[in-house]
Amino acid sequence: MVALYRSTTAARTAEAEIGLTHAAEHLAAAYDFYTTGLAATPAGPGFARGLGAVVHTTLARAEGVEGGIWQQGRGSLAYAYPTYEGSGSKTDLPAAETAAIAAINTDVEITRAPAARREIGRRETLLLYARPLSSPVLPGASAWVMTRVAATPAFARLQAALASLLFLVLLLAFWLWRLARSFGRHVGAIEAALRIDDIADLPPLPATGENDLDRILASLNEAVARLSQTRAEAALLARRAAEAERLAALGRVAAGIAHEIRNPLAAMRLRAENALAGDPPSGRAANALVAILGQIARLDRLVHEILNLTQRPRPRLARVDLSRLLAAVIAEHGEIAVRASVRLQQQGPALTAVLDLELTRRALAALLDNAIRHTPAGGMVGLRADREGEYLILRVADTGPGIAAELRDCLFEPFVSFRPEGTGLGLAIAREMAEAQSGMLSLLDPGGAQGGAVFGVILPWHDPETWPES
């Protein structure tokens, strides 16, 4: 029974260590997402509050786990203990464990590899885990998490009870023999099940009827399930990385081809225009030349879109009247909307924001063009701008058929189009324009309030009152 208690405690500790590892990986992933697009160490309380919100949100699902972001030379940048059972969520670094936290983060900084630490006490075991962060935004930064495994006082009482009941050993020998035999049979069955090459393929072990053993089995089953889930997530990330590498290579090749075909396109356009401007050709020949010029213009637009997609520009932020920006984008597409019998409508409050005017205009133009093409005659496309917390959201909503579920995973991939005449670059270009400003393009609603899709350009909010005049 003592050995079983100790093995149970070890299993709880192992389970807690696995939970810490998962919490640290989730915290690192959330940090990477939060700092995506930031090229330098940001300053100001806004970044620190956002970093604290990232830690709090990530650890809110990890019961009994506290942690934060640490940078050598600066110490703790963010800390949270969302599931603290005292007076609510803790935001102050625990003084008693500060030295241990600093030590493990120093180890991570020196080795640039994950580190774990276990400090065993009489009442509890303190577990710490830290891993380095790869983002260049905070050099030398690391994510750390910590939890405590309480030691139950039942162990001391068990020793006293065994001493007082020693004289009953002979009377209970037969019962203990039966119990040991049954326990050994269960353990043997577990050992046989564990003789497998890959532990992640282990099927769930059934309950044995032994409470303590079943607790171990439950922990083991949960650990195997988490391992399988982690492996699946790792495989998904690997597939995404391979896809990103493939798209990058495809973009480089496309950019090279685009540069090469520009000169022949210019020569063909010049010859066709000269033929139309010279001696008037016959009606059939003139129609052919006009059609050729139209196809050349289409190819030239495609080349321009490819070059825009492969060359991410540097943003130039300035104060912009969003009402005027939305009105200008709508005016640019007025003729196209009239031909498609689609109404364009500007919505939302009057706002002034800080953003790159040209990049935002190009992103909205691509989204508006896409919305018009997918909205049936008599429909409507609306543009609106709203501030929501620390973000500016520019929405483009249409009354088209919406986005089918099977199309959503590849919606923003370049060269993927679901129209015969499409190039598959509109949404990809809009995403590039948003990400160039440290923002993102998102499908906010695949069905929309009126039956169509709602896309959103989500940009960081900068206070225009404190922004210098351009």
Secondary structure as UniProt FT lines:
FT   HELIX           2..34
FT   TURN            35..37
FT   HELIX           45..59
FT   TURN            60..61
FT   TURN            63..64
FT   STRAND          66..71
FT   TURN            72..74
FT   STRAND          75..81
FT   TURN            82..83
FT   TURN            96..97
FT   HELIX           98..111
FT   STRAND          115..120
FT   STRAND          124..132
FT   TURN            136..137
FT   TURN            139..140
FT   STRAND          141..150
FT   HELIX           154..164
FT   HELIX           166..168
FT   TURN            169..172
FT   HELIX           173..194
FT   HELIX           199..201
FT   HELIX           211..277
FT   HELIX           283..310
FT   STRAND          318..321
FT   HELIX           322..332
FT   HELIX           334..339
FT   TURN            340..341
FT   STRAND          343..347
FT   STRAND          352..355
FT   HELIX           357..374
FT   TURN            377..378
FT   STRAND          380..388
FT   TURN            389..390
FT   STRAND          391..398
FT   HELIX           405..407
FT   TURN            409..412
FT   TURN            414..415
FT   TURN            420..421
FT   HELIX           426..435
FT   TURN            436..438
FT   STRAND          440..445
FT   TURN            449..450
FT   STRAND          454..460
FT   HELIX           464..466
//
